[in-house]
Amino acid sequence: MRELTYYIGVTLDGFIAGPADEVDFYPVTEGFAEMLGSELSDIQPAFVRAGRGEADEPLTRFDTVVMGRRTYEPALAQGVVDPYSQLRTIVMSTTLDDPGHDNVEIVRTDPVARVRELKAEDGLGIYLAGGGGLAGVLLDEIDRLIVKKYPVIAGSGIPMVDHGFRPTSFALDRVRTFDNGCAVLEYTRTR
């Protein structure tokens, strides 16, 4: 069974973005960006992989990305229909038109059912790119978390997981800190 990994940047107070989807306040240093690009190259946007000379590198950890409409739309607004062209792209949305691209699937039905189907297929892992609303809907399906905890308090914005009160446990596997003050925490779901 394939695993669903929610990989996300978050503020100290639990927000993935500001109220208007701002993310430009996250401190990223060259060394931190290099670590992310090398350790998680599968899930870097295609233009980042190309810039690193890794566009044709084989995938090792993930082969599918799942995201919500709000996570997908910024790339689409720039004319990029398939921002993760190295991955099979699944966008959960009841309002988006089909972009007519073989590698991009718009799912208008139950996101949980579709993720369960994806998990039952053969292949590498599934990367949940966001956002917080979709993570809330898929919370019971999330097997792993990779949380980039930035040393910033936002005050308000889009929560990491948007759902009602429902405590869900994860076990801490690994913690690393970096020169930008960011801690990367990796968790596995406890069932």
N, C-alpha and C positions, 0 to 999 in steps of 0.2 A: 504494500500500500504506500503510495506516495504521500509526502508530508506537505502541509501548507505552512509556510514561514512568513510571518509578518515582520518585515524589515522596515524600520521607521525611525526618523529623527524626532525628538521630543524635547520640550523645554522642561525645566525643573518642576514646573507646575502642571505638567501633563498635556500640553498642547502641541499639535504637529504643525500648526500654522496659525497665523493671526486671523482676526475676524474676516478680513478680505483676502484670505489665502496667502498672506505674506510669509515668506521663508527666508528673506534676505538678511535677517538678523542673526542667523546661525554662524558662529565663527568657524571658518574652515581654513586650515593652514595647508601648505603644500605637502608636508609630511603626512597629515591626516588624509588628505585626498589621495595620496599615493597608496596608502594602506587600503583604503576602500576600493580603489581601482584594481589593486593586485589581488586582494583576498576575495573580493566579491565581483570579479570581472563579469561573470555571467549576467548580473543584473544591473550593470551600468547601461545607460542609454546607448544606442548604437553609435551616435556621434562621438561619445566619450571613448568607446572601444576603438573606433576608427582612429581617433586622435592619438591613442596609445599604441597604434600599430597592431591591435588585437582583434580587428574586425572578423578575421577568419579563424580565430583560435577556437578549439573545440570547447563545448560546454562541459562543465564538470559537476556542477551542483544543482542547477535549475535549468528547466527547458520550457517553462510556462510562466507567464505573468498574468495576474488577475488584478483588475483595478476598477474603480468606480468612474462614473462620468466626469466628476470634477477633477480627478487625477489625470484623466485622459485629455480633457479639453484644452489645456494650455499648449500641448504639442500640436493638436489639431488646428488650433488658432494660428499656428506658425506654418501650417501647410504640411506638417509631419503626420502622416496617417498611421505609421507604424514606428513609434519611438524606440521600441525594443525589438528590432527586426530579427535579432538572433534568437528570440524567444517566440513561442506561440502566444499570441496576445488575446486575452479574454477581457472584454469590457462589459460590466454590469450596468445596464441603463434601460429604462423604459421609454426614454425620450430621444435618444440619438438615432439618427439615420444610419443605415449600414454604409460604411465608407467604401464598399466595393473592393476590398483588399483581401486576397486569399489568406493572409496570415492574421487577420483581425476578425474576431468573432464578437458580435454584439449579442448579449444575452438579455432578453426582455422578461424572462420567466424567473422562477425561484433561484436566487443565487446559491442557496445552500444545496439544493438538488444538483445544480451544475458543478459545484465544487466537489461534491461527493462522487459524481461521475468522473471528474478529472483525477481525483485521488485513486480511483479504482483502476485507471489505465496504467499501462507500463510506461516507464520513463523516469526522468530525474524529478527533483523537487519542484514545487509550485511556489512562486514568489507573490505574496500579497503586497502590492505597492500602495494601497490605500484606497480611499481615505477612511477617516474615523467612523463614518456612518456604515460603510461596507464592513469594516472590521467588527463593528457591533453586531451586525447581522450574521457574520461568519464566526463569531467568537467561539462557538462550540466546535468548529472545524479547525481552528488554529492549533497546530502542533508545536510550533517553535516561535520564539520571538528573538529578533536581533534589534535591540533598542540602542540608538545613539542618543545618549542623555547629555544635552548641551547645557553649559553653565549660564543659562538665561532664564529669566522669569518673564513670561509674556503678559500675564494678568487676565487675558481672555483670548478666545480663539476657537479653533477646531480641536476637540479633544482627541486623544490617541484612539480611544474606543468609545463610541457614542451608543450607550445602551442604558437601560434601567439598572437599578441596584441588583447585581448578580455576581457576588464574589467568585472568582475563577482562579485557581491556583496554578502556578508555574514554579518549577525548581530552577534555581540559578546554577548554570553550568560554568560560566566563565565571565570574568570582568577584566577589562583593560582600560587604562587611562592614557590620554594623549596630550601633546603639547598645547592644544587649543582649549584644554580644560574639559574636553568631552570624555565621558566614560561610555564604553561600548559593553553592554550587558547582553549575554546570551542565555536564554531560558528554554526549558523543555516543559511541555504541558504535563501536569500530574493528573492522572485519571483514576 
